[in-house]
């Protein structure tokens, strides 16, 4: 953390930034569902003061002792729009007669108690519920109690599948208080000392998708965040060639977050009291149902570590992960060239090429997937055979007398998943054509424009890369080359233009008229870029590859639509479910089928007014997304999910207007 020091002149500043939902536009999905604009209030205000330490008749610190202090407070209610899918009342009662997938095909509900061996071969058969209705007598008491916590649908949803039939607006609340005080003292030209104390308190209360009175709301509860830092530093010049800096600092950080439903007793849902006593922290359970929004915020729990007590038998029959100490540090090779040319009118044109090659990127690698040749056994992989590890392994499938043949054909049959964590093997390649045009500042006007045409190819995109566009999971760890494709971060086109113009009107006026008319300037920023390639996955993995992923089969025809819409972003009919024991032929990403592109115009109107020789007042009005152009978020890319191909959220903020006022002296 770096702070300024004071000086011999007294200086100060006061400022306020204001945003309010009365000035802003509504989210596209909230508008579409008839929901009111979510609450949005932002006030950021504070000030600074700096100068010499002067105590009348006692001490004059000019040229010796200085102070600097700043304080800032933020009161922020952040608008949130939740769009999701919740079960209909008839479905909660067991009636699925109207349930359809995206193709309009009825979804058949099977009775698990009718599961029986297939007399015609390997595998199993089940019978559907009569009339696609689950009898009330078959409802588990816990499931019946859980169903009461789903909110009722409040939006039309998709006319076929009914997805996105729930929408709610709410707001996160942030209260941020920061303070920093600094003192500097010059003992001599050779010895200087400064001390600083900083304080930051930022509690964060998150919005609840189902309402704050519903403990089943997914997400996390209030977060406590506070930080205190103090430092003393002395700098002494011993000689022209020897400088000493002596520093002592102390920092205390508190960052804690509870589940939203902290304190909820799961025994009230019908779980045994003994089970409820083991839930830590106590919270509503996380219940996931394919195609529906989840409930709860409670973690699934932890396995107790055994340490070294089991020796070589540690984690037998379980998942293991390790880090290879020989893994190399990732590195990149970069190259570029460009040509510049000055054009008439003080315009600079630059065109160039840039490339980079990333190597040894850290990416997990699964090592215990079945060999591809083993998939030819098909149903034979699931046949139960004598378990040679019985008696040696006490947990999981390997703790039973028999085990599926597939387990014994794995490279390391005595373990489940085996993961080489952060293995340095992945790579990327990037090529870009870059162009820039700049009109240098003259007569109060300047403009800068830049354009990039590029391609990025890689093997994987990390979990913190930004939007979830899919394509993050591998399908076949025995064939890594097949997963090399256009990166989820690839942006074919990217451009930005920004300009500032000082309005010349009023410069020669005097008095109040001059203060009102002079000092105005306008600015604009236009930013646009292509959407990222979409990568598909499958809701059901029927490869039985013991570690591999699954993608759908693709017809080969482009799934891109000429006029994509949130209800149907791409042509889902181009995909189908692969046969069991086979991998889908869809690539990791589809460069020709992308998420929504981005185009946004921001506009700024500002004015600077000299009140006195030393005091100046600055005013700014900033319009973000001036045209209120929505950028839709990525669609659901999970084949087999009822929301496959459907967009459920806006990817950018609607129009926001901010006013700022700053007094500088």
JOHU-V744979 format. One record per residue. N is the residue number from 1. RES is the residue in one letter. PHI is phi in whole degrees, -180 to 180 (NA if undefined). OMEGA is omega in radians with two decimals (NA if undefined). Layout:
# JOHU-V744979
N&RES&PHI&OMEGA / N&RES&PHI&OMEGA
This chain:
# JOHU-V744979
1&X&NA&-3.12 / 2&X&-119&3.08 / 3&X&-126&3.09 / 4&X&-77&3.01 / 5&X&-106&3.10 / 6&X&-76&3.14 / 7&X&-144&-3.09 / 8&X&-72&3.12 / 9&X&-97&3.10 / 10&X&-80&3.12 / 11&X&-132&3.13 / 12&X&-152&3.00 / 13&X&-151&3.04 / 14&X&-133&-3.09 / 15&X&-149&3.08 / 16&X&-151&3.01 / 17&X&-115&-3.03 / 18&X&-129&2.93 / 19&X&-131&-3.11 / 20&X&-155&-3.11 / 21&X&-63&3.10 / 22&X&-68&-3.13 / 23&X&-99&-2.96 / 24&X&-101&3.06 / 25&X&-92&-3.13 / 26&X&-90&3.04 / 27&X&-64&-3.07 / 28&X&-60&-3.09 / 29&X&-72&3.07 / 30&X&-66&3.08 / 31&X&-61&-3.09 / 32&X&-64&-3.14 / 33&X&-91&3.14 / 34&X&74&3.13 / 35&X&-88&3.13 / 36&X&-70&3.10 / 37&X&-63&-3.12 / 38&X&-67&3.14 / 39&X&-65&3.13 / 40&X&-148&3.11 / 41&X&-141&-3.12 / 42&X&-137&3.06 / 43&X&-129&3.10 / 44&X&-122&-3.04 / 45&X&-142&-3.12 / 46&X&172&-3.12 / 47&X&-174&3.10 / 48&X&-133&3.05 / 49&X&-147&-3.11 / 50&X&-152&3.11 / 51&X&165&3.12 / 52&X&-81&3.07 / 53&X&-83&-3.12 / 54&X&-129&3.04 / 55&X&-116&-3.05 / 56&X&-49&3.08 / 57&X&67&-3.13 / 58&X&-118&-3.04 / 59&X&-156&3.06 / 60&X&-121&-3.04 / 61&X&-92&3.12 / 62&X&-61&-3.09 / 63&X&70&-3.09 / 64&X&-132&-3.00 / 65&X&-124&-3.05 / 66&X&-135&3.10 / 67&X&-132&3.01 / 68&X&-147&3.12 / 69&X&-142&3.03 / 70&X&-144&3.11 / 71&X&-136&3.11 / 72&X&-142&3.10 / 73&X&-126&3.10 / 74&X&-126&3.01 / 75&X&-122&-2.92 / 76&X&-131&2.95 / 77&X&-108&-3.03 / 78&X&-90&-3.12 / 79&X&-66&3.10 / 80&X&-134&3.06 / 81&X&-121&3.14 / 82&X&-103&3.04 / 83&X&-128&-3.09 / 84&X&-156&-3.11 / 85&X&-125&3.12 / 86&X&-126&-3.10 / 87&X&-69&3.04 / 88&X&-73&3.12 / 89&X&-59&-3.14 / 90&X&-67&3.11 / 91&X&-71&3.07 / 92&X&-65&3.08 / 93&X&-91&3.08 / 94&X&99&-3.07 / 95&X&-97&3.14 / 96&X&-116&-3.09 / 97&X&-66&-3.12 / 98&X&-102&-3.11 / 99&X&-72&-3.12 / 100&X&-135&2.97 / 101&X&-90&-3.05 / 102&X&-63&3.12 / 103&X&-84&-3.14 / 104&X&88&3.13 / 105&X&-79&3.12 / 106&X&-59&3.07 / 107&X&-91&-3.08 / 108&X&-89&3.12 / 109&X&-101&-3.08 / 110&X&-100&3.13 / 111&X&-86&-3.09 / 112&X&-65&-3.12 / 113&X&-76&3.12 / 114&X&-97&-3.11 / 115&X&-62&-3.10 / 116&X&-149&3.13 / 117&X&-65&3.11 / 118&X&-78&-3.11 / 119&X&-67&-3.11 / 120&X&-91&-3.13 / 121&X&162&-3.14 / 122&X&-74&-3.13 / 123&X&97&-3.05 / 124&X&-137&3.09 / 125&X&-124&3.07 / 126&X&-139&3.10 / 127&X&-104&3.11 / 128&X&-77&3.03 / 129&X&-66&3.13 / 130&X&-61&3.12 / 131&X&70&-3.10 / 132&X&60&3.12 / 133&X&-122&3.09 / 134&X&-87&-3.13 / 135&X&-61&-3.13 / 136&X&-58&-3.11 / 137&X&-67&-3.11 / 138&X&-92&-3.13 / 139&X&-72&3.02 / 140&X&-72&-3.13 / 141&X&-57&3.13 / 142&X&-65&3.12 / 143&X&-62&3.12 / 144&X&-63&3.13 / 145&X&-70&3.11 / 146&X&-63&-3.06 / 147&X&-62&-3.13 / 148&X&-70&-3.05 / 149&X&-94&3.06 / 150&X&-72&3.06 / 151&X&-70&3.13 / 152&X&-76&3.07 / 153&X&-58&3.13 / 154&X&-135&3.12 / 155&X&-138&-3.09 / 156&X&-61&-3.10 / 157&X&73&3.12 / 158&X&-65&-3.07 / 159&X&-64&-3.12 / 160&X&-99&-3.05 / 161&X&-93&-3.09 / 162&X&80&-3.12 / 163&X&-67&-3.09 / 164&X&60&-3.13 / 165&X&-98&3.12 / 166&X&-139&3.11 / 167&X&-145&3.13 / 168&X&-152&3.08 / 169&X&-108&-3.13 / 170&X&-159&-3.12 / 171&X&-148&2.93 / 172&X&-78&-3.14 / 173&X&-122&3.12 / 174&X&-122&3.07 / 175&X&-123&-3.02 / 176&X&-115&3.09 / 177&X&-126&3.11 / 178&X&-128&-3.14 / 179&X&-147&3.09 / 180&X&-143&3.12 / 181&X&-127&-3.12 / 182&X&-138&3.06 / 183&X&-130&3.11 / 184&X&-121&3.07 / 185&X&-138&3.12 / 186&X&-103&3.09 / 187&X&-69&3.12 / 188&X&-163&3.09 / 189&X&-64&-3.08 / 190&X&-103&-3.07 / 191&X&-141&3.13 / 192&X&-133&-3.12 / 193&X&-137&3.01 / 194&X&-138&3.09 / 195&X&-135&-3.12 / 196&X&-143&3.02 / 197&X&-129&3.14 / 198&X&-128&-3.09 / 199&X&-139&3.13 / 200&X&-143&3.10 / 201&X&-128&-3.04 / 202&X&-135&3.02 / 203&X&-70&-3.02 / 204&X&-135&3.09 / 205&X&-109&-3.05 / 206&X&-88&3.11 / 207&X&-70&-3.12 / 208&X&-113&-3.10 / 209&X&-57&-3.10 / 210&X&-102&-3.10 / 211&X&102&-3.06 / 212&X&-70&3.12 / 213&X&-90&-3.14 / 214&X&-111&-3.09 / 215&X&-66&3.14 / 216&X&-81&3.14 / 217&X&-56&3.10 / 218&X&-70&3.13 / 219&X&117&-3.06 / 220&X&-115&-3.10 / 221&X&-89&-3.11 / 222&X&-60&3.14 / 223&X&-116&3.08 / 224&X&-102&3.12 / 225&X&-137&3.07 / 226&X&-143&-3.08 / 227&X&-147&3.08 / 228&X&-130&-3.11 / 229&X&-141&3.06 / 230&X&-136&-3.08 / 231&X&-151&3.00 / 232&X&-129&-3.09 / 233&X&-137&3.11 / 234&X&-121&3.13 / 235&X&-118&-3.09 / 236&X&-129&3.07 / 237&X&-96&-3.12 / 238&X&-81&3.14 / 239&X&-160&3.11 / 240&X&-59&-3.11 / 241&X&-117&-3.10 / 242&X&-135&-3.14 / 243&X&-124&3.14 / 244&X&-119&3.07 / 245&X&-122&-3.11 / 246&X&-120&-3.00 / 247&X&-135&2.97 / 248&X&-130&3.14 / 249&X&-139&3.14 / 250&X&-142&-3.14 / 251&X&-133&3.04 / 252&X&-129&-3.10 / 253&X&-126&3.06 / 254&X&-127&-3.12 / 255&X&-143&-3.05 / 256&X&-140&-3.12 / 257&X&-139&3.12 / 258&X&-100&3.00 / 259&X&-60&3.14 / 260&X&-57&-3.07 / 261&X&-99&-3.08 / 262&X&-54&-3.13 / 263&X&98&-3.13 / 264&X&-69&-3.13 / 265&X&-98&-3.09 / 266&X&-69&3.07 / 267&X&-63&3.12 / 268&X&-69&3.09 / 269&X&-89&-3.13 / 270&X&111&3.07 / 271&X&-70&3.12 / 272&X&-59&-3.14 / 273&X&-60&3.12 / 274&X&-63&3.09 / 275&X&-68&-3.13 / 276&X&-60&-3.10 / 277&X&-69&-3.12 / 278&X&-92&-3.12 / 279&X&-80&-3.14 / 280&X&-143&0.04 / 281&X&-78&3.13 / 282&X&-68&-3.10 / 283&X&-162&3.12 / 284&X&-65&-3.08 / 285&X&-68&3.09 / 286&X&-84&-3.11 / 287&X&-114&3.13 / 288&X&-110&3.09 / 289&X&-127&-3.08 / 290&X&-53&3.09 / 291&X&91&-3.14 / 292&X&-119&3.07 / 293&X&-71&-3.07 / 294&X&-80&3.04 / 295&X&-124&2.95 / 296&X&79&-3.08 / 297&X&-140&-3.06 / 298&X&-86&3.08 / 299&X&-68&-3.09 / 300&X&-83&3.08 / 301&X&105&-3.06 / 302&X&-128&2.96 / 303&X&-83&3.12 / 304&X&-74&-3.13 / 305&X&-68&3.13 / 306&X&-99&-3.10 / 307&X&64&-3.13 / 308&X&-102&-3.03 / 309&X&-64&-3.10 / 310&X&-96&3.11 / 311&X&59&-3.12 / 312&X&-63&-3.13 / 313&X&-87&-3.13 / 314&X&-59&3.06 / 315&X&65&3.04 / 316&X&-58&3.14 / 317&X&80&-3.12 / 318&X&-123&3.05 / 319&X&-77&3.07 / 320&X&-130&3.06 / 321&X&-140&-3.13 / 322&X&-144&3.08 / 323&X&-117&-3.13 / 324&X&-79&-3.10 / 325&X&-66&3.13 / 326&X&-87&-3.14 / 327&X&-61&-3.11 / 328&X&-83&3.09 / 329&X&-71&3.12 / 330&X&-60&3.09 / 331&X&-149&-3.12 / 332&X&-139&3.03 / 333&X&-112&-3.09 / 334&X&-132&3.10 / 335&X&-150&-3.14 / 336&X&-165&2.95 / 337&X&-153&3.11 / 338&X&-152&3.12 / 339&X&-127&3.12 / 340&X&-115&3.13 / 341&X&-147&3.08 / 342&X&-90&-3.11 / 343&X&-101&3.10 / 344&X&-58&3.12 / 345&X&85&3.13 / 346&X&58&3.11 / 347&X&-106&3.13 / 348&X&-107&3.11 / 349&X&-112&3.12 / 350&X&-134&3.10 / 351&X&-129&-3.11 / 352&X&-157&3.12 / 353&X&-130&3.09 / 354&X&-136&3.10 / 355&X&-141&3.07 / 356&X&-152&-3.14 / 357&X&-132&3.11 / 358&X&-89&-3.07 / 359&X&-134&3.07 / 360&X&60&3.11 / 361&X&-65&-3.10 / 362&X&-81&-3.14 / 363&X&-144&3.11 / 364&X&-57&3.07 / 365&X&-136&3.13 / 366&X&-85&-3.03 / 367&X&-112&-3.02 / 368&X&-116&3.06 / 369&X&-78&3.09 / 370&X&-60&2.96 / 371&X&-60&-3.10 / 372&X&-58&-3.10 / 373&X&-64&-3.11 / 374&X&-70&-3.12 / 375&X&-66&3.12 / 376&X&-65&3.10 / 377&X&-73&3.09 / 378&X&48&-3.08 / 379&X&-60&3.11 / 380&X&-64&3.11 / 381&X&-66&-3.06 / 382&X&-96&3.12 / 383&X&-66&3.13 / 384&X&-83&3.14 / 385&X&-130&3.11 / 386&X&-56&-3.08 / 387&X&-95&-3.12 / 388&X&-70&-3.12 / 389&X&-98&-3.14 / 390&X&-60&-3.10 / 391&X&95&3.10 / 392&X&-93&3.14 / 393&X&-113&-3.05 / 394&X&-108&-3.04 / 395&X&-127&3.01 / 396&X&67&-3.09 / 397&X&-64&-3.12 / 398&X&-78&3.05 / 399&X&-91&-3.12 / 400&X&-100&-3.13 / 401&X&-67&3.10 / 402&X&-121&-3.10 / 403&X&-148&3.10 / 404&X&-64&-3.11 / 405&X&-58&-3.12 / 406&X&-57&-3.12 / 407&X&-61&-3.08 / 408&X&-79&3.12 / 409&X&-94&3.13 / 410&X&-72&3.13 / 411&X&-57&3.11 / 412&X&-125&-2.98 / 413&X&-67&-3.11 / 414&X&-87&3.06 / 415&X&-127&2.95 / 416&X&-82&3.12 / 417&X&-72&3.05 / 418&X&-124&-3.01 / 419&X&-121&2.97 / 420&X&-88&-3.02 / 421&X&-73&3.07 / 422&X&53&3.10 / 423&X&-66&-3.09 / 424&X&-89&-3.09 / 425&X&-134&-3.03 / 426&X&-77&-3.12 / 427&X&-146&3.10 / 428&X&-147&3.08 / 429&X&-139&-3.06 / 430&X&-136&3.05 / 431&X&-131&-3.10 / 432&X&-148&2.92 / 433&X&-97&-3.06 / 434&X&-122&3.11 / 435&X&-138&3.14 / 436&X&-143&3.07 / 437&X&-127&-3.11 / 438&X&-133&3.00 / 439&X&-98&-3.05 / 440&X&-64&-3.05 / 441&X&-61&3.09 / 442&X&-159&3.12 / 443&X&55&3.07 / 444&X&79&-3.06 / 445&X&-130&3.02 / 446&X&-148&3.10 / 447&X&-146&3.13 / 448&X&-136&3.11 / 449&X&-130&3.14 / 450&X&-139&-3.14 / 451&X&-138&3.11 / 452&X&-131&3.02 / 453&X&-115&-2.92 / 454&X&-144&3.06 / 455&X&-144&3.10 / 456&X&-125&3.13 / 457&X&-121&3.11 / 458&X&-152&3.14 / 459&X&-101&-3.05 / 460&X&-161&3.07 / 461&X&-122&-3.07 / 462&X&-66&-3.06 / 463&X&-73&-3.11 / 464&X&-113&-3.05 / 465&X&-88&-3.13 / 466&X&123&-3.10 / 467&X&-65&3.06 / 468&X&-89&-3.12 / 469&X&-100&-3.06 / 470&X&82&3.11 / 471&X&72&-3.11 / 472&X&-90&-3.07 / 473&X&-102&3.11 / 474&X&-79&3.10 / 475&X&-97&-3.06 / 476&X&-131&-3.11 / 477&X&-72&3.06 / 478&X&-87&-3.11 / 479&X&-142&-3.08 / 480&X&-64&-3.10 / 481&X&-59&-3.12 / 482&X&-67&-3.13 / 483&X&-96&3.06 / 484&X&-78&-3.07 / 485&X&-160&3.07 / 486&X&-57&-3.09 / 487&X&-68&3.03 / 488&X&-62&3.13 / 489&X&-92&-3.09 / 490&X&-65&3.04 / 491&X&-127&-3.08 / 492&X&-61&-3.12 / 493&X&-122&3.04 / 494&X&-148&3.12 / 495&X&-141&3.08 / 496&X&-149&3.09 / 497&X&-131&3.04 / 498&X&-133&-3.07 / 499&X&-146&3.08 / 500&X&-135&3.14 / 501&X&-138&3.06 / 502&X&-87&-3.10 / 503&X&-70&-3.04 / 504&X&-76&-3.02 / 505&X&-64&2.98 / 506&X&88&-3.09 / 507&X&-67&-3.11 / 508&X&-96&3.14 / 509&X&-80&3.12 / 510&X&-119&3.09 / 511&X&74&-3.10 / 512&X&-57&-3.13 / 513&X&-63&3.13 / 514&X&-67&3.13 / 515&X&-67&3.12 / 516&X&-80&-2.99 / 517&X&-92&-3.03 / 518&X&-93&3.02 / 519&X&86&-3.13 / 520&X&-87&3.01 / 521&X&-146&3.10 / 522&X&-126&3.11 / 523&X&-148&3.14 / 524&X&-149&3.06 / 525&X&-131&3.08 / 526&X&-113&-3.09 / 527&X&-125&3.10 / 528&X&-150&3.06 / 529&X&-158&-3.14 / 530&X&-73&3.02 / 531&X&-74&-3.12 / 532&X&-87&3.11 / 533&X&-62&3.13 / 534&X&-89&3.08 / 535&X&-123&-3.02 / 536&X&-98&3.00 / 537&X&-134&3.13 / 538&X&-120&3.13 / 539&X&-68&-3.13 / 540&X&-121&3.09 / 541&X&-100&3.14 / 542&X&-108&3.07 / 543&X&-77&-3.06 / 544&X&53&-3.07 / 545&X&-88&3.07 / 546&X&59&3.08 / 547&X&141&3.12 / 548&X&-81&3.09 / 549&X&-96&-3.14 / 550&X&-145&3.01 / 551&X&-126&-3.14 / 552&X&-75&2.95 / 553&X&-81&-3.09 / 554&X&-124&-3.10 / 555&X&-72&-3.05 / 556&X&102&3.09 / 557&X&-83&-3.09 / 558&X&-64&3.10 / 559&X&-82&-3.10 / 560&X&-68&3.08 / 561&X&-103&-3.13 / 562&X&-69&-3.13 / 563&X&-139&-3.10 / 564&X&-65&3.13 / 565&X&-135&-3.11 / 566&X&-54&-3.12 / 567&X&-75&-3.13 / 568&X&-157&-3.02 / 569&X&-82&3.08 / 570&X&-144&-3.06 / 571&X&-80&-3.08 / 572&X&-74&-3.13 / 573&X&-73&3.13 / 574&X&-82&-3.08 / 575&X&-127&-3.14 / 576&X&-146&-3.11 / 577&X&-81&3.11 / 578&X&-68&3.03 / 579&X&-64&3.10 / 580&X&-58&3.11 / 581&X&69&3.06 / 582&X&-134&3.06 / 583&X&-91&3.07 / 584&X&-69&-3.09 / 585&X&-94&3.10 / 586&X&-69&3.11 / 587&X&-72&-3.11 / 588&X&-64&3.09 / 589&X&-137&3.11 / 590&X&-115&-3.10 / 591&X&-64&-3.13 / 592&X&-87&3.11 / 593&X&-126&-2.95 / 594&X&-128&3.01 / 595&X&-70&-3.08 / 596&X&-65&3.05 / 597&X&-73&-3.06 / 598&X&-119&3.06 / 599&X&-148&-3.07 / 600&X&-145&3.09 / 601&X&-114&3.04 / 602&X&-108&-3.08 / 603&X&-130&-3.10 / 604&X&-129&3.02 / 605&X&-123&-3.07 / 606&X&-135&3.11 / 607&X&-149&3.08 / 608&X&-121&-3.07 / 609&X&-124&3.08 / 610&X&-83&3.12 / 611&X&-81&3.03 / 612&X&-138&-3.14 / 613&X&-64&-3.07 / 614&X&-114&-3.06 / 615&X&-111&-3.10 / 616&X&-131&3.12 / 617&X&-112&3.13 / 618&X&-113&3.10 / 619&X&-126&3.09 / 620&X&-139&2.97 / 621&X&-120&-3.04 / 622&X&-118&-3.10 / 623&X&-117&3.12 / 624&X&-91&-3.04 / 625&X&56&-3.04 / 626&X&-53&-3.08 / 627&X&-85&-3.13 / 628&X&54&3.14 / 629&X&-87&-3.13 / 630&X&-77&2.94 / 631&X&-112&-3.09 / 632&X&-74&3.10 / 633&X&-69&-3.14 / 634&X&-63&3.09 / 635&X&-76&3.02 / 636&X&-68&-3.06 / 637&X&-116&-3.10 / 638&X&-99&-3.11 / 639&X&-60&-3.09 / 640&X&101&3.05 / 641&X&-80&3.12 / 642&X&-56&-3.13 / 643&X&-95&-3.13 / 644&X&-55&3.13 / 645&X&83&-3.07 / 646&X&-105&3.05 / 647&X&-93&-3.06 / 648&X&-119&-3.07 / 649&X&-153&3.04 / 650&X&-85&-3.04 / 651&X&-89&3.08 / 652&X&-130&-3.14 / 653&X&-85&3.01 / 654&X&-66&-3.08 / 655&X&-56&3.09 / 656&X&-127&3.10 / 657&X&-114&-3.14 / 658&X&-128&3.04 / 659&X&-110&3.14 / 660&X&-136&3.11 / 661&X&-137&-3.09 / 662&X&-139&3.10 / 663&X&-108&-3.06 / 664&X&-122&3.12 / 665&X&-138&NA
